[in-house]
Amino acid sequence: MKFPYVKVPTADPRRKWIARSIIPIKIFGPKGSDTIDALIDSGADRSLFNTEIASEIGLDLEKCPIEKFSGIEAGILLARIYKVKVQVLGMDEKIEIPIGFTESKGVIAILGQEGFFDAYRVKFERDRGIVEITPS
């Protein structure tokens, strides 16, 4: 399935907007599901989502193990790891991947390598403005 890159504004309004590999996914939990836009990040080892998403679908993160995540700009983030089912919109299969849930306001939804890249072949074609996802 092919998805167009999404143009998003930068922090500096004088700069050009940036094209990003953002795709629509559905995330499932005990209270139902939520549809969100997630950034596919080949440089992220694991997926990282905001805790507000976990709350929306009814995940209880209290007893989940805590891991440290580090990044170029964010420094160290603490996240609770929970295995969650997700589905790329437009595709039939649901996959279960480990997701770190963090309270950082700088994180919304990032799909990293572990789990997601194991289940899908991801082809970035930035020059054409397309990211292609096919089951592995």
C-alpha positions as CSV (number, residue, x, y, z in Angstrom):
1,M,0.0,0.0,0.0
2,K,1.3,3.5,-0.9
3,F,1.0,6.6,1.2
4,P,1.9,10.1,0.3
5,Y,4.4,12.0,2.4
6,V,2.7,14.6,4.6
7,K,4.0,18.1,4.7
8,V,4.2,19.6,8.2
9,P,5.3,23.0,9.4
10,T,8.7,23.5,11.1
11,A,9.2,25.3,14.4
12,D,10.6,28.2,12.5
13,P,7.8,29.8,10.4
14,R,10.4,31.2,7.9
15,R,11.5,27.7,6.9
16,K,9.9,25.4,4.3
17,W,7.5,22.8,5.5
18,I,9.0,19.3,5.9
19,A,7.7,16.2,4.1
20,R,7.3,13.3,6.6
21,S,6.4,9.6,6.3
22,I,3.2,9.8,8.3
23,I,0.5,7.1,7.9
24,P,-2.9,6.5,9.4
25,I,-3.1,3.6,11.8
26,K,-5.7,2.1,14.2
27,I,-4.6,1.2,17.7
28,F,-6.6,-1.3,19.8
29,G,-7.1,-1.6,23.6
30,P,-9.6,-2.8,26.1
31,K,-11.9,0.3,25.7
32,G,-11.9,0.1,21.9
33,S,-9.7,1.6,19.2
34,D,-8.5,5.0,18.1
35,T,-7.3,6.1,14.6
36,I,-4.2,8.2,14.7
37,D,-1.5,9.5,12.3
38,A,1.9,7.9,13.1
39,L,5.4,8.8,11.8
40,I,7.4,5.8,10.4
41,D,10.9,6.3,11.8
42,S,13.5,3.9,10.5
43,G,16.0,5.5,13.0
44,A,13.8,4.6,16.0
45,D,14.6,1.2,17.6
46,R,11.1,1.0,19.2
47,S,7.7,2.6,18.7
48,L,7.0,5.5,21.1
49,F,3.5,7.0,21.6
50,N,2.1,9.6,24.0
51,T,0.3,8.3,27.1
52,E,-2.9,10.1,26.1
53,I,-3.4,7.5,23.4
54,A,-3.0,4.7,25.9
55,S,-5.6,6.4,28.1
56,E,-8.1,6.8,25.2
57,I,-8.1,3.0,24.4
58,G,-8.0,1.9,28.1
59,L,-4.5,0.7,28.6
60,D,-3.4,0.4,32.3
61,L,0.2,1.3,32.2
62,E,0.8,1.3,36.0
63,K,2.4,-2.2,36.1
64,C,4.2,-2.0,32.8
65,P,8.0,-2.0,32.8
66,I,9.7,1.3,32.4
67,E,12.5,1.8,29.8
68,K,14.7,4.8,29.0
69,F,14.5,6.1,25.4
70,S,17.1,8.5,24.1
71,G,17.1,10.8,21.1
72,I,19.0,13.6,19.5
73,E,16.8,16.5,20.7
74,A,14.7,14.9,23.5
75,G,17.5,13.7,25.7
76,I,16.3,10.8,28.0
77,L,12.6,9.9,28.0
78,L,11.0,7.4,30.3
79,A,8.3,5.2,28.8
80,R,6.2,2.3,29.9
81,I,6.3,-0.7,27.5
82,Y,3.0,-2.4,26.5
83,K,2.4,-4.8,23.6
84,V,-0.5,-3.4,21.6
85,K,-2.3,-4.4,18.4
86,V,-2.1,-1.9,15.6
87,Q,-3.4,-1.9,12.0
88,V,-2.3,0.2,9.1
89,L,-5.5,1.7,7.6
90,G,-6.3,0.1,4.3
91,M,-4.7,-3.2,5.2
92,D,-6.5,-6.2,6.7
93,E,-4.0,-7.6,9.2
94,K,-3.4,-6.4,12.7
95,I,0.0,-6.9,14.3
96,E,1.1,-6.8,17.9
97,I,4.1,-4.6,18.7
98,P,5.8,-3.3,21.8
99,I,5.1,0.4,22.3
100,G,6.8,2.7,24.8
101,F,4.2,5.2,26.2
102,T,5.6,8.5,27.4
103,E,4.2,11.6,28.9
104,S,6.4,13.8,26.8
105,K,4.4,16.4,24.9
106,G,7.0,16.2,22.1
107,V,5.9,12.7,21.2
108,I,2.6,11.8,19.6
109,A,3.0,8.5,17.7
110,I,6.3,7.1,16.3
111,L,6.5,3.7,14.6
112,G,10.0,2.3,15.2
113,Q,11.8,-0.8,13.9
114,E,11.0,-3.5,16.5
115,G,7.7,-5.2,15.6
116,F,6.6,-2.8,12.8
117,F,9.6,-3.3,10.5
118,D,9.5,-7.0,11.4
119,A,6.0,-7.3,10.1
120,Y,6.2,-4.9,7.1
121,R,8.6,-4.1,4.3
122,V,8.9,-0.3,4.3
123,K,10.1,1.4,1.2
124,F,10.8,5.2,1.5
125,E,10.7,7.0,-1.8
126,R,11.1,10.6,-0.7
127,D,12.0,11.8,-4.2
128,R,8.6,10.6,-5.3
129,G,6.8,11.7,-2.1
130,I,5.7,8.1,-1.3
131,V,6.2,5.5,1.4
132,E,5.2,2.0,0.5
133,I,4.2,-0.6,3.0
134,T,3.8,-4.3,2.2
135,P,3.5,-7.3,4.5
136,S,6.8,-9.2,5.0
